[in-house]
Amino acid sequence: MRRFYQESWQGIPFTTFAHTHFFHLADAKFYSVFYEELFRRYQAAKNPGEPLRVLSIGSGVGYMERVLLEEIPEGLELYVNEPSTVGMKWMRRLIPGERIFIGLPPDCLSPDISYDMIYLSAVDYGIPQASLEHMLEQIRHMLLPGGEVVCL
């Protein structure tokens, strides 16, 4: 198997904050710095004082969400989604219950909430192509003006 690695993502070159090498996988510090920069860029587009509203689809046990909450303790309104209640056991300690959606999107999501960013983390492997395309089309309508869907 031959692996290849990205040098940038979402317009952020990795070399601006980390020394990258194919023998060293990204660690927690790498992701912390990357997400801090990513959300700093999105927050800059918001009006001062308005929280950045983010939905994580495929939250799992919440590793990335924990990092986001630690790195951006103020100004982040984080919502999470996971098809299983088991994975959400740890998330319930971090996220208010009204911001947790259990089930398959878009059906389980509140139609009354719009987001600055919706990111999907490793969900494509378990969703048939037609269902994934339908989900992406539906959640796109849940974005605030200027918002983005990011697939990890």
C-alpha positions in Angstrom: 0.0 0.0 0.0 1.2 3.4 -0.8 0.2 6.3 1.4 0.1 10.0 0.5 -0.4 12.9 2.7 -1.8 16.4 2.3 0.3 19.5 2.7 -2.6 21.8 3.4 -6.3 21.6 4.1 -9.0 24.3 4.0 -6.4 26.7 2.7 -4.2 26.3 5.7 -0.7 25.1 4.8 0.5 22.7 7.5 4.0 24.1 7.3 2.7 27.4 8.8 2.3 25.7 12.2 4.0 22.3 12.1 7.0 20.4 10.8 5.3 17.6 8.8 6.9 14.3 7.7 5.5 11.1 6.4 7.1 9.1 9.2 5.2 11.1 11.9 1.5 11.0 12.0 -0.4 14.1 13.2 -0.8 14.2 17.0 -3.1 16.0 19.4 -1.0 19.2 19.3 -1.2 19.3 15.5 -5.0 19.0 15.5 -5.3 21.5 18.3 -3.3 24.1 16.4 -5.0 23.4 13.1 -8.5 23.6 14.4 -7.7 26.7 16.4 -6.6 28.4 13.1 -9.6 27.0 11.2 -12.1 28.3 13.7 -10.2 31.6 14.1 -10.7 32.2 10.4 -14.4 31.4 10.6 -14.9 33.4 13.7 -13.3 36.4 12.1 -16.1 36.5 9.6 -18.7 36.6 12.4 -20.0 39.7 14.2 -18.2 40.3 17.4 -19.9 38.6 20.3 -21.8 36.1 18.2 -20.8 32.5 18.9 -19.5 30.3 16.1 -22.2 27.6 15.7 -20.7 24.3 14.6 -22.3 20.9 14.0 -20.2 17.8 14.2 -21.7 14.8 12.4 -20.0 11.5 13.3 -18.7 12.7 16.7 -17.9 9.2 17.9 -16.6 9.4 21.5 -15.9 13.1 21.0 -12.1 13.4 20.8 -12.1 16.2 18.2 -15.0 17.9 20.0 -13.1 17.9 23.3 -10.1 19.5 21.6 -12.3 22.2 20.1 -13.9 23.0 23.4 -10.6 23.1 25.1 -9.0 25.3 22.4 -12.0 27.6 21.9 -13.7 27.8 25.3 -15.5 31.1 24.5 -17.5 31.8 21.4 -18.1 28.2 20.3 -21.6 26.8 20.3 -21.0 23.1 19.5 -23.7 20.6 18.5 -22.9 16.9 18.0 -24.4 14.0 16.2 -23.8 10.2 16.4 -26.1 7.4 15.4 -25.4 5.5 18.6 -26.3 6.5 22.2 -23.3 4.5 23.5 -20.7 6.8 22.0 -22.5 9.8 23.4 -22.0 8.7 27.0 -18.8 10.8 27.2 -20.2 13.6 25.2 -23.0 14.2 27.6 -20.4 15.4 30.1 -19.3 18.2 27.7 -22.3 19.1 25.6 -25.8 20.2 26.8 -28.4 17.6 26.0 -30.3 20.0 23.7 -27.2 20.1 21.5 -26.9 16.3 21.1 -28.6 14.6 18.2 -28.8 10.8 18.1 -29.7 9.1 14.8 -29.0 9.5 11.2 -28.9 13.0 9.6 -30.7 14.9 8.4 -33.8 13.3 10.0 -32.5 13.5 13.5 -31.3 17.2 13.3 -33.4 20.2 14.3 -34.6 22.1 11.3 -34.7 25.3 13.4 -30.9 25.6 13.9 -28.5 27.0 11.3 -24.7 26.6 11.5 -21.6 28.4 10.5 -19.9 25.1 9.8 -21.0 21.5 9.6 -18.2 18.9 9.6 -18.5 15.2 8.9 -15.8 13.0 10.4 -15.2 9.7 8.7 -18.9 9.0 8.0 -18.7 8.2 4.3 -17.5 4.5 4.9 -20.8 3.5 6.5 -23.3 5.3 4.4 -24.4 4.2 0.9 -23.5 6.7 -1.9 -27.0 7.8 -2.6 -27.8 8.3 1.1 -24.6 10.3 1.5 -25.4 12.5 -1.4 -28.9 13.1 -0.1 -27.6 13.9 3.4 -25.0 16.4 2.0 -27.7 18.1 0.0 -30.0 18.4 2.9 -27.5 19.6 5.5 -26.2 22.3 3.0 -29.6 24.0 3.6 -28.8 24.2 7.3 -25.9 26.6 6.8 -25.9 30.2 7.7 -24.9 32.6 4.8 -21.2 32.0 4.2 -21.2 28.7 6.1 -19.4 25.6 4.9 -19.7 21.8 5.0 -16.4 20.1 5.6 -15.9 16.4 5.1 -13.0 14.8 7.0 
